[in-house]
Amino acid sequence: MVFDGLPTSARLVEVGLRDGLQAVSQFVSTDHKLELLHGILDSGVTTVEITSFAHPKVLPQFSDAERVIEEAPRREGVHYKALVPNVRGAQRACETQIEEIVAIIPVDRDMAAKNQNSTPEQLLHDFAAIVAQGHLSGKKVSAAVATAFFAPCHGAIDTAQLDAVVERVVDAGADSLYLAGTSGVETPNEFYDGVRRVKSRHPTIPVGVHLHNRNGFGTVNALASLSAGADWIEASFGGLGGDMWFPGDPSVLGNAPMEDVVALLDSLGIETGIDLETYLAMVRTSEGYTGTPSYSFVSRGGTRQQLADAQWPV
């Protein structure tokens, strides 16, 4: 291993079927979603956020949430999550077989209004009800702390604001939480310091990170987070999803591409349990179903092995 302070293994969480497909306007059929899920699992991914319980009129892409969960393959060691935007979404999720529900609480007030037509205070109040409901139904409940470090139109988030939100979700009984780089311009120092601070203040709660890639720092932020002790890293196939209404070239507004994260960790000898070639086959299939080409470097430029095996043009 080249760098000090990095773990020997890392847990990677696939969010393409939720955060990725959330940005796809045409409906991806349930059968195609399940085919992609099979490909994801075949590659070795064991934790997948597979759908959202957003209202079907708001996000028709997830009108099949119950069916996706019902027909998702049950394999030993595989764990499924689903996003719940509000208490009603949590009620729907708790009636399914999903193992874990994730509720979003933005630190930034404008983001809460734009994304959920609410306020951070109201969402924190609702989160306590979601935790109670989830635990009563035997579900794990995780908090997605959005705009953890930077907010569009405002700039850097004050650490006191972040600490206050984290304190509230922990007090509400969250089983875990993640810090989300929602804008995609967050820096490695922000992720490193944020993860270290949360784990220091709340040493018993698992802490992950959710990475966007506007500034191209997604994979670097993954390393910074792992070196700070992050318990998992979230990314999506092809970098699909992410910022749906922020300005900028759409090709850089998505999530950190999972295949780039896997390639980087493989190069450092950090075990992920994911076979990159199998994963890339699923990415190629996803491009046909979503109509969106992968913008990852490894998808467009190839792997080291592919380049080594290539023949010079005659």
Secondary structure, DSSP 4 states (H G I P E B T S, - for coil): --STT--SB--EEE-IIIIIGGG--SPPPHHHHHHHHHHHHHHT--EEEEEE-S-TTT-GGGTTHHHHHHHS---TT-EEEEEE-SHHHHHHHHTS--SEEEEEEESSHHHHHHHHSS-HHHHHHHHHHHHHHHHHTT-EEEEEEESSSEETTTEEPPHHHHHHHHHHHHHTT-SEEEEE-TTS---HHHHHHHHHHHHHHSTTS-EEEE-B-TTS-HHHHHHHHHHTT-SEEEEBGGG----SSSSS-GGGSSBPBHHHHHHHHHHTT-B-S--HHHHHHHHHHHHHHHS-----HHHHH--HHHHHHPPPP-
